[in-house]
Amino acid sequence: MTPFPKCPICDGEMVEKKVEKLLRGGVHTAAVTVRAEVCLRCGERLYAQETVRRFEQIRTKLERKEVTDFQPLGQSSQATA
């Protein structure tokens, strides 16, 4: 049984899934795969406290440009319209 049987937003059914979360810090972005409770109706995601703390640690490293431990996935660019 999941910790949240019903979604706090829409009362939909919650299921545990692996999801990808994009974290940004400064000019850097990291993709992290984690487990989350996901609403089957509206898509709301609920994360465990430990996962949220890990997100904060990763964001701090990104902001400080401490990315040597991260695996490069490609290159991002910014374009003006």
C-alpha positions in Angstrom: 0.0 0.0 0.0 1.3 3.5 -0.9 1.7 6.1 1.8 -0.9 8.3 -0.1 -3.8 6.2 -1.2 -5.5 9.2 -2.7 -4.2 12.3 -4.4 -4.3 15.5 -2.2 -5.1 17.6 -5.3 -7.8 15.7 -7.1 -8.5 12.6 -4.9 -7.3 10.3 -7.7 -5.5 7.0 -7.2 -1.8 7.2 -6.3 0.7 4.6 -7.5 4.5 4.3 -6.9 6.5 4.8 -10.1 10.1 5.6 -11.2 10.1 9.2 -12.6 12.7 11.5 -14.0 13.0 14.9 -12.3 15.0 17.8 -13.8 16.8 19.9 -11.3 18.2 23.3 -12.1 20.9 25.2 -10.2 22.5 28.3 -11.7 23.3 27.5 -15.4 23.4 23.7 -14.8 20.6 21.1 -15.0 20.7 17.5 -13.8 18.3 14.7 -14.6 17.6 12.4 -11.6 15.6 9.2 -11.7 13.7 8.6 -8.4 10.7 6.8 -7.0 7.6 8.9 -6.4 3.9 8.6 -5.7 2.1 9.6 -8.9 -1.6 10.4 -9.4 -3.1 8.4 -12.2 -5.7 11.2 -12.8 -3.8 14.5 -12.6 -0.1 13.5 -12.6 0.7 15.1 -9.3 4.0 13.7 -7.9 4.7 13.3 -4.2 8.3 12.6 -3.1 9.7 11.1 0.2 11.4 13.5 2.5 14.8 11.9 1.9 14.3 12.4 -1.9 13.5 16.1 -1.4 16.6 16.5 0.7 18.7 14.8 -2.0 17.1 17.3 -4.6 18.3 20.2 -2.4 21.8 18.8 -2.2 22.0 18.3 -6.0 20.7 21.9 -6.6 23.3 23.3 -4.2 26.0 21.4 -6.1 24.7 22.7 -9.4 24.6 26.3 -8.2 28.2 26.0 -6.9 29.3 24.5 -10.2 30.4 21.3 -8.3 29.4 19.0 -11.2 32.6 16.9 -11.6 30.8 13.9 -9.9 27.8 14.1 -12.4 27.7 12.2 -15.6 27.5 14.4 -18.7 24.4 13.7 -20.8 24.9 16.2 -23.6 25.0 19.9 -24.1 22.3 22.5 -23.6 22.0 25.8 -25.5 19.9 29.0 -25.2 18.5 30.6 -28.3 16.9 34.0 -28.6 13.6 34.3 -30.6 
